[in-house]
Every structure is written in structure tokens, then in C-alpha cells.
Amino acid sequence: MKKQDFNIKTKRLTLKLVSIKDAKKAFKILVKYPQITDHLTFLTPKELSETEGYFSFVNNLENLSELVWGIFYEDEFIGQIGLHDIVYESFLKKRTHDSANFGYWLSPEYQGKGIMTEASKAVLAFGFEKLNLHRIYAKHIDVNKASGNVLIKCGFKFIGTDRHSAFYDGKWWDEKLYDLFLEELKK
Ligand SMILES: CC(C)(COP(=O)(O)OP(=O)(O)OC[C@H]1O[C@@H](n2cnc3c(N)ncnc32)[C@H](O)[C@@H]1OP(=O)(O)O)[C@@H](O)C(=O)NCCC(=O)NCCS
């Protein structure tokens, strides 16, 4: 698949695999609204080079292990959505396979308008239909109700609690684990 084959269009959004030229915009939003990373697995970047480094690491189309799309609303970069830790049986010969970990963030200027639900449904459909994933899973910290609501609206099922699976702000946090199969995806 070529990079353009990963472009996704929804009613209001265009999703494109991020490239280094998107880093400046992402960095600007993350620094302006540090609360975005309150419950994410990474900290607010201090230097643009951190975001550039991440954007040049992901979207390696040779191994497809980390796919990150930029979310564009009227040609404006407003957030990120990704399939992470993608594992295919074909090249890793593992017993757990054809799965991915789903995650996202959105500029607060655009939150509360159903944008992440719209972007999520499209990326999940792409993951199942174009990448042939069998299972997509996601986790969020209990207090992050907005994230849980996005997952439920897409059809994810709550599996259970991963106890003390994240550590930040000097303490251990439980995470809520969800998963989804193609036939459960709400389009
Ligand atoms: C989680 C996040 C992506 C949601 O994006 P969004 O575009 O605002 O979400 P949506 O508008 O699609 O909302 C989905 C549902 O969640 C609900 N919701 C939105 N914000 C909420 C909040 N702060 N508290 C509780 N529910 C909320 C909405 O009401 C909506 O349900 P409804 O349509 O039935 O009302 C956004 O809040 C964000 O970027 N947060 C910071 C990063 C983050 O936490 N990422 C996830 C890490 S696990």
C-alpha cells in the first residue's frame, strides 16, 4: 500500500498519515493545551524535535506497526488518531496477532462536536477492512469519561480493569480495557 492509500475521508474530516511537516502544528496545540496529555501515555513535548522525532518514527509502511493519522478539519490539523502496537502473525510469528491498540487526542477547540467519534469509526473500519485486523483494543484511565464514551459509541465492549497499569503524577492508575471486533463496529 502507498501512503495515499491510507487517506480516509468522512463527512467533515480528512485523515492523512502524519508526516514531519505536521509536527509543528501538533506541537503548537499540545503546548497551548497541556491538559490534552493529562491521561495520555506521553508527556507534553518540550521541544519541537520531540514531536518531529515521533512523526518520523511512525508510519513506516514496510512494517505497519504504528500508524498515526492527522485529523484535518477544513484543511486545519486538529488532532491525532492511531493504531499502535500492530501485530501481524505473518511477520512476527506470534500467537497473539492481527490486533492493534487504538488511541487519539483532539484540540480542545474542537472537542464536544462528535469529531473523535466520527474519526474513530472511520479508522476502525479501515483497520478491519483494509488492514485485516481481527481485534482492536483500547484503554483509558477511569476518570477519562470522554474517552470511554467515544469507545462505547463506536461499539467497543468493556472487558475489565487493568490494575495499576499506568504510572504518572507519582501514583499508579487503573485503566479500563475495551475491545472491538468488526461485526460490533457501529458505523
Ligand atoms: C477523548 C476526546 C478525544 C473526545 O473527543 P471529542 O471529539 O470531544 O468526543 P465526541 O464529541 O466524539 O464525544 C463522544 C462522547 O463523549 C462524550 N463526552 C465528550 N466530552 C466529555 C467529557 N468531558 N465528559 C464526559 N463525556 C464527554 C460526549 O458527550 C459524546 O457523547 P454524546 O454524543 O452521546 O454526547 C477528547 O476529549 C480528547 O482529546 N481528550 C484528551 C486526550 C485523551 O484523553 N485521549 C484519550 C486517551 S485514552
Ligand as a Chemical Component Dictionary entry (heavy atoms), coordinates in Angstrom:
data_LIG
# 
_chem_comp.id                   LIG 
_chem_comp.type                 NON-POLYMER 
_chem_comp.pdbx_formal_charge   0 
_chem_comp.three_letter_code    LIG 
# 
loop_
_chem_comp_atom.comp_id 
_chem_comp_atom.atom_id 
_chem_comp_atom.alt_atom_id 
_chem_comp_atom.type_symbol 
_chem_comp_atom.charge 
_chem_comp_atom.model_Cartn_x 
_chem_comp_atom.model_Cartn_y 
_chem_comp_atom.model_Cartn_z 
_chem_comp_atom.pdbx_ordinal 
LIG C1  C1  C 0 -11.336 11.968 24.402 1  
LIG C2  C2  C 0 -11.517 13.017 23.301 2  
LIG C3  C3  C 0 -10.694 12.570 22.096 3  
LIG C4  C4  C 0 -13.002 13.110 22.906 4  
LIG O1  O1  O 0 -13.117 13.855 21.693 5  
LIG P1  P1  P 0 -14.494 14.558 21.258 6  
LIG O2  O2  O 0 -14.427 14.817 19.788 7  
LIG O3  O3  O 0 -14.770 15.702 22.158 8  
LIG O4  O4  O 0 -15.525 13.388 21.527 9  
LIG P2  P2  P 0 -17.001 13.317 20.917 10 
LIG O5  O5  O 0 -17.515 14.714 20.712 11 
LIG O6  O6  O 0 -16.984 12.391 19.755 12 
LIG O7  O7  O 0 -17.786 12.731 22.154 13 
LIG C5  C5  C 0 -18.094 11.375 22.334 14 
LIG C6  C6  C 0 -18.980 11.234 23.521 15 
LIG O8  O8  O 0 -18.247 11.532 24.696 16 
LIG C7  C7  C 0 -18.989 12.494 25.477 17 
LIG N1  N1  N 0 -18.067 13.450 26.061 18 
LIG C8  C8  C 0 -17.318 14.385 25.421 19 
LIG N2  N2  N 0 -16.596 15.080 26.321 20 
LIG C9  C9  C 0 -16.904 14.585 27.532 21 
LIG C10 C10 C 0 -16.494 14.886 28.853 22 
LIG N3  N3  N 0 -15.575 15.837 29.089 23 
LIG N4  N4  N 0 -17.004 14.156 29.874 24 
LIG C11 C11 C 0 -17.899 13.172 29.650 25 
LIG N5  N5  N 0 -18.347 12.833 28.415 26 
LIG C12 C12 C 0 -17.849 13.544 27.370 27 
LIG C13 C13 C 0 -19.861 13.221 24.516 28 
LIG O9  O9  O 0 -20.968 13.697 25.205 29 
LIG C14 C14 C 0 -20.154 12.203 23.461 30 
LIG O10 O10 O 0 -21.334 11.504 23.719 31 
LIG P3  P3  P 0 -22.726 12.100 23.179 32 
LIG O11 O11 O 0 -22.516 12.426 21.723 33 
LIG O12 O12 O 0 -23.657 10.991 23.419 34 
LIG O13 O13 O 0 -22.999 13.327 23.959 35 
LIG C15 C15 C 0 -11.026 14.410 23.764 36 
LIG O14 O14 O 0 -11.703 14.740 24.947 37 
LIG C16 C16 C 0 -9.509  14.475 23.999 38 
LIG O15 O15 O 0 -8.741  14.686 23.079 39 
LIG N6  N6  N 0 -9.099  14.320 25.287 40 
LIG C17 C17 C 0 -7.662  14.427 25.623 41 
LIG C18 C18 C 0 -6.857  13.265 25.083 42 
LIG C19 C19 C 0 -7.354  11.932 25.595 43 
LIG O16 O16 O 0 -7.734  11.822 26.750 44 
LIG N7  N7  N 0 -7.320  10.909 24.714 45 
LIG C20 C20 C 0 -7.734  9.570  25.065 46 
LIG C21 C21 C 0 -6.748  8.883  25.915 47 
LIG S1  S1  S 0 -7.295  7.264  26.413 48 
# 
loop_
_chem_comp_bond.comp_id 
_chem_comp_bond.atom_id_1 
_chem_comp_bond.atom_id_2 
_chem_comp_bond.value_order 
_chem_comp_bond.pdbx_ordinal 
LIG C1  C2  SING 1  
LIG C2  C3  SING 2  
LIG C2  C4  SING 3  
LIG C2  C15 SING 4  
LIG C4  O1  SING 5  
LIG O1  P1  SING 6  
LIG P1  O2  DOUB 7  
LIG P1  O3  SING 8  
LIG P1  O4  SING 9  
LIG O4  P2  SING 10 
LIG P2  O5  DOUB 11 
LIG P2  O6  SING 12 
LIG P2  O7  SING 13 
LIG O7  C5  SING 14 
LIG C5  C6  SING 15 
LIG C6  O8  SING 16 
LIG C6  C14 SING 17 
LIG O8  C7  SING 18 
LIG C7  N1  SING 19 
LIG C7  C13 SING 20 
LIG N1  C8  SING 21 
LIG N1  C12 SING 22 
LIG C8  N2  DOUB 23 
LIG N2  C9  SING 24 
LIG C9  C10 SING 25 
LIG C9  C12 DOUB 26 
LIG C10 N3  SING 27 
LIG C10 N4  DOUB 28 
LIG N4  C11 SING 29 
LIG C11 N5  DOUB 30 
LIG N5  C12 SING 31 
LIG C13 O9  SING 32 
LIG C13 C14 SING 33 
LIG C14 O10 SING 34 
LIG O10 P3  SING 35 
LIG P3  O11 DOUB 36 
LIG P3  O12 SING 37 
LIG P3  O13 SING 38 
LIG C15 O14 SING 39 
LIG C15 C16 SING 40 
LIG C16 O15 DOUB 41 
LIG C16 N6  SING 42 
LIG N6  C17 SING 43 
LIG C17 C18 SING 44 
LIG C18 C19 SING 45 
LIG C19 O16 DOUB 46 
LIG C19 N7  SING 47 
LIG N7  C20 SING 48 
LIG C20 C21 SING 49 
LIG C21 S1  SING 50 
# 
